[in-house]
């Protein structure tokens, strides 16, 4: 029988002073230079609960052959340290092959190593599809069904991260973020007058749709990177193009065109939906070509930003080193000092 590697220690379990003796997935390896001119490797190790940095001092790529994204790395009795409010492991490159070794990926359970949404993907998918079915505006419903009723599109949408390193940067993150934005927008639509829910629902579900093209994602390596299209024009432009192309296809190729009693897409409705995608980052300096000019676009921008920022706090708290009393700590992810509640208060 093939030997299987059972992972019994996760990033979320680690604290400064503990000894790490477990297997991680290598997500990234970067060669950097110290102030005195020597090189070290900054290796990002991940599992499904988070990530930790491994510093290999006096680094030489020739001495660490095979250490690359997608490799399974066993850490043997290495002390966990804290630096700048984050956990890290530190070893000399000469330890490679002894305290730092490579494992056969086929012996590992990928589910242990790939960071993923803690939410139920199937349940979120059902809620999204229910929201699509509940849209009363026929053209908008047809547009949403053309995306979320497409198995090939949904296979990618359910798996993709919402970012490379910032908010919801894990498998299923794009679906989770979209679902959260949908819920926030739904509450706002009930709270405020003059909101067209069908239009706002379309914006909530489609605002980040360009990310399925702006990122390349290899789940087996837990590796996300900008695609050529993402580098050239980013997800907002790609999303606008996807939506515009799909609307054009619906208008010209719809099989029910002659018998459908509902009016089809108008230039005004097309512009409303395009504006939601174009303006959802809110400001020019944040990447939006225009600022929100409708009440739906205003709500969408704040819902999008709220969920992104809260997710950073959630991840920081999950991975925090808070003492039993709780404490304030600097978070690189949030970019400022935040309150870390005692671990006993964390919700599973």
NORGI-V160578 format. One record per run of one state. SS is the DSSP state (H for helix, E for strand, L for the rest). FROM is the first residue (numbers start at 1). LEN is the number of residues. If there is no record, write none. Layout:
# NORGI-V160578
ss->SS from->FROM len->LEN
ss->SS from->FROM len->LEN
This chain:
# NORGI-V160578
ss->L from->1 len->10
ss->H from->11 len->3
ss->L from->14 len->5
ss->E from->19 len->15
ss->L from->34 len->5
ss->E from->39 len->9
ss->L from->48 len->2
ss->E from->50 len->8
ss->L from->58 len->3
ss->H from->61 len->4
ss->L from->65 len->7
ss->E from->72 len->12
ss->L from->84 len->2
ss->E from->86 len->7
ss->H from->93 len->3
ss->E from->96 len->1
ss->L from->97 len->3
ss->E from->100 len->4
ss->L from->104 len->1
ss->H from->105 len->3
ss->L from->108 len->2
ss->H from->110 len->3
ss->L from->113 len->3
ss->E from->116 len->1
ss->L from->117 len->4
ss->H from->121 len->13
ss->L from->134 len->4
ss->H from->138 len->11
ss->L from->149 len->2
ss->H from->151 len->9
ss->L from->160 len->11
ss->E from->171 len->1
ss->L from->172 len->1
ss->H from->173 len->19
ss->L from->192 len->5
ss->H from->197 len->10
ss->L from->207 len->4
ss->H from->211 len->4
ss->E from->215 len->4
ss->H from->219 len->3
ss->L from->222 len->1
ss->E from->223 len->4
ss->L from->227 len->1
ss->H from->228 len->26
ss->L from->254 len->13
ss->H from->267 len->13
ss->L from->280 len->4
ss->H from->284 len->3
ss->L from->287 len->8
ss->H from->295 len->24
ss->L from->319 len->8
ss->E from->327 len->5
ss->L from->332 len->4
ss->E from->336 len->5
ss->L from->341 len->2
ss->H from->343 len->3
ss->L from->346 len->3
